[in-house]
């Protein structure tokens, strides 16, 4: 309402100026014009207030949404291999862990809120034995796989990634399948990473 007062004052002064002039004036008609102008200004103010409140709500939602981004590598300097069942991969060399949703002790990423996350991983290993890296959700649902069969001398690198819809508390981990291997060193060849695209 306070924003409309200067304009209302100008309209009132204009009306008074006309009343004070030598020209005949229909005071009721002028009053109706002023009232219509005031109502129009009030409607515009209500519309602007509604837009402002909507923008403030969205800004508050964005500010309250946690920032989530992580990247880690297996690190070390050597080969991980399993010939007696699957093995959980624990990426201990942390590059980024904004929001603290990745646990370097367990290798598990836990979604702090419901939303769409982009998850990606890479795997490297010698080509003399099958290589794998498999993304599991909540311990039993396979989401993504990188797998290479043995092919002689040299080394292979594979990667995979996708935007995943996760509920709050969903857990992601990487697994090395039975009779496969993976390799890394301080140059971060085999990595696990992700970040929140948007909340839902």
C-alpha positions as CSV (number, residue, x, y, z in Angstrom):
1,X,0.0,0.0,0.0
2,X,2.9,2.4,0.9
3,X,4.2,2.1,-2.7
4,X,0.9,3.4,-4.1
5,X,0.7,6.5,-1.9
6,X,3.0,8.7,-4.0
7,X,1.0,7.9,-7.1
8,X,-2.3,8.4,-5.3
9,X,-1.0,11.7,-4.0
10,X,-0.1,12.8,-7.6
11,X,-3.6,11.8,-8.8
12,X,-5.2,13.7,-6.0
13,X,-3.1,16.8,-6.7
14,X,-4.1,16.6,-10.4
15,X,-7.7,16.4,-9.4
16,X,-7.4,19.4,-7.1
17,X,-5.7,21.3,-9.8
18,X,-8.6,20.7,-12.1
19,X,-11.1,21.6,-9.4
20,X,-9.2,24.9,-8.9
21,X,-9.2,25.7,-12.6
22,X,-11.7,27.8,-14.5
23,X,-12.9,24.8,-16.4
24,X,-16.1,23.1,-15.2
25,X,-15.5,19.7,-13.7
26,X,-17.8,16.8,-12.8
27,X,-16.5,15.9,-9.4
28,X,-18.2,12.6,-9.2
29,X,-16.7,11.5,-12.6
30,X,-13.2,12.6,-11.4
31,X,-13.6,10.8,-8.2
32,X,-14.6,7.6,-10.0
33,X,-11.5,7.9,-12.2
34,X,-9.3,8.3,-9.2
35,X,-10.9,5.3,-7.5
36,X,-10.5,3.2,-10.6
37,X,-6.8,4.2,-10.8
38,X,-6.3,3.4,-7.2
39,X,-8.0,0.0,-7.5
40,X,-5.8,-0.8,-10.5
41,X,-2.6,0.1,-8.5
42,X,-3.8,-2.0,-5.6
43,X,-4.4,-5.0,-8.0
44,X,-0.9,-4.6,-9.5
45,X,0.6,-4.4,-5.9
46,X,-1.2,-7.6,-4.9
47,X,0.1,-9.4,-8.1
48,X,3.7,-8.2,-7.4
49,X,3.4,-9.3,-3.7
50,X,2.3,-12.7,-4.9
51,X,5.3,-13.0,-7.3
52,X,7.7,-11.8,-4.6
53,X,6.4,-14.3,-2.0
54,X,6.7,-17.1,-4.6
55,X,10.3,-16.1,-5.4
56,X,11.1,-15.9,-1.7
57,X,9.7,-19.5,-1.1
58,X,11.8,-20.8,-4.0
59,X,14.9,-19.1,-2.7
60,X,14.3,-20.6,0.8
61,X,13.8,-24.1,-0.7
62,X,17.1,-23.8,-2.7
63,X,19.0,-22.5,0.4
64,X,17.6,-25.4,2.5
65,X,18.4,-28.1,0.0
66,X,21.7,-29.7,1.1
67,X,24.7,-29.5,-1.2
68,X,25.8,-33.0,-2.1
69,X,28.8,-34.0,-4.2
70,X,31.4,-36.7,-3.8
71,X,34.3,-38.3,-5.6
72,X,36.7,-40.9,-4.4
73,X,39.1,-43.4,-5.8
74,X,40.3,-46.8,-4.6
75,X,43.8,-45.3,-4.3
76,X,46.6,-47.5,-3.0
77,X,49.0,-49.0,-5.4
78,X,47.9,-52.4,-6.6
79,X,45.3,-54.9,-7.6
80,X,42.1,-55.9,-5.8
81,X,41.0,-59.4,-6.9
82,X,38.4,-61.9,-5.7
83,X,38.1,-65.6,-6.4
84,X,35.8,-66.5,-3.5
85,X,32.6,-64.5,-3.9
86,X,31.7,-60.8,-4.4
87,X,33.7,-58.1,-2.6
88,X,32.5,-54.7,-1.6
89,X,34.7,-51.9,-2.9
90,X,35.7,-49.2,-0.5
91,X,37.0,-46.0,-2.1
92,X,39.1,-44.5,0.6
93,X,41.0,-41.8,-1.3
94,X,38.5,-38.9,-1.1
95,X,38.7,-36.2,-3.6
96,X,35.4,-34.4,-2.7
97,X,32.8,-35.1,-0.1
98,X,30.5,-32.0,0.1
99,X,27.7,-32.8,2.5
100,X,29.4,-35.8,4.0
101,X,27.0,-38.3,2.4
102,X,29.8,-40.7,1.3
103,X,31.4,-42.9,4.0
104,X,35.0,-43.7,3.2
105,X,35.0,-46.4,5.9
106,X,32.3,-48.5,4.3
107,X,32.3,-47.3,0.7
108,X,28.6,-46.5,0.9
109,X,26.9,-43.3,-0.4
110,X,23.6,-42.5,1.5
111,X,21.2,-40.1,-0.2
112,X,20.4,-37.4,2.4
113,X,17.2,-36.3,0.6
114,X,14.8,-37.5,-2.1
115,X,16.0,-36.4,-5.5
116,X,17.7,-37.1,-8.8
117,X,21.4,-37.8,-8.5
118,X,24.0,-38.2,-11.2
119,X,26.3,-41.2,-10.3
120,X,29.4,-42.3,-12.2
121,X,32.2,-44.7,-11.8
122,X,35.3,-45.8,-13.6
123,X,37.3,-49.1,-13.5
124,X,40.8,-50.0,-14.6
125,X,42.6,-53.3,-14.6
126,X,45.1,-55.5,-16.4
127,X,43.6,-57.4,-19.4
128,X,44.9,-60.8,-18.2
129,X,41.8,-61.4,-16.0
130,X,38.1,-60.2,-16.1
131,X,37.5,-56.7,-14.6
132,X,34.3,-55.5,-13.1
133,X,32.7,-52.7,-11.0
134,X,29.0,-53.0,-10.2
135,X,26.8,-50.4,-8.6
136,X,24.2,-51.7,-6.1
137,X,21.3,-49.9,-4.5
138,X,20.2,-50.9,-1.0
139,X,22.4,-54.0,-1.1
140,X,20.6,-56.0,-3.7
141,X,19.4,-54.0,-6.7
142,X,22.0,-53.8,-9.5
143,X,21.9,-50.3,-11.1
144,X,24.9,-50.1,-13.4
145,X,27.7,-52.4,-14.5
146,X,31.2,-51.9,-16.0
147,X,32.7,-55.3,-17.1
148,X,35.5,-56.4,-19.3
149,X,36.6,-59.9,-20.2
150,X,40.3,-60.8,-20.2
151,X,42.0,-60.1,-23.6
152,X,45.7,-60.6,-23.3
153,X,48.4,-58.1,-22.5
154,X,47.8,-54.5,-21.5
155,X,45.1,-52.8,-19.5
156,X,41.5,-51.8,-19.9
157,X,39.4,-48.9,-18.6
158,X,35.6,-48.9,-18.4
159,X,33.1,-46.5,-17.1
160,X,29.3,-46.1,-16.6
161,X,27.0,-43.5,-15.2
162,X,23.3,-42.4,-15.1
163,X,20.9,-40.0,-13.4
164,X,19.2,-42.0,-10.7
165,X,16.0,-41.2,-8.7
166,X,16.8,-41.9,-5.1
167,X,14.7,-41.8,-2.0
168,X,16.0,-40.4,1.3
169,X,18.1,-43.1,2.9
170,X,18.8,-45.1,-0.3
171,X,22.3,-46.6,-0.2
172,X,24.7,-47.0,-3.1
173,X,27.8,-49.1,-3.1
174,X,30.2,-50.6,-5.6
175,X,30.9,-54.3,-5.7
176,X,33.7,-56.4,-7.3
177,X,32.1,-59.5,-8.7
178,X,33.4,-63.1,-8.1
179,X,36.4,-64.0,-10.3
180,X,37.1,-60.4,-11.4
181,X,39.7,-57.7,-10.5
182,X,40.1,-54.0,-10.4
183,X,43.3,-51.8,-10.1
184,X,44.2,-48.3,-8.9
185,X,47.0,-46.2,-7.7
186,X,47.5,-42.6,-6.6
187,X,46.5,-41.3,-10.1
188,X,42.9,-42.3,-9.4
189,X,42.1,-44.7,-12.3
190,X,39.2,-46.4,-10.5
191,X,36.7,-43.9,-9.1
192,X,33.2,-43.6,-7.7
193,X,31.5,-40.2,-7.8
194,X,28.1,-38.5,-7.8
195,X,26.2,-35.3,-7.0
196,X,22.6,-34.1,-6.5
197,X,21.1,-32.7,-9.6
198,X,17.8,-31.5,-7.9
199,X,15.6,-32.4,-5.0
200,X,12.1,-33.8,-5.5
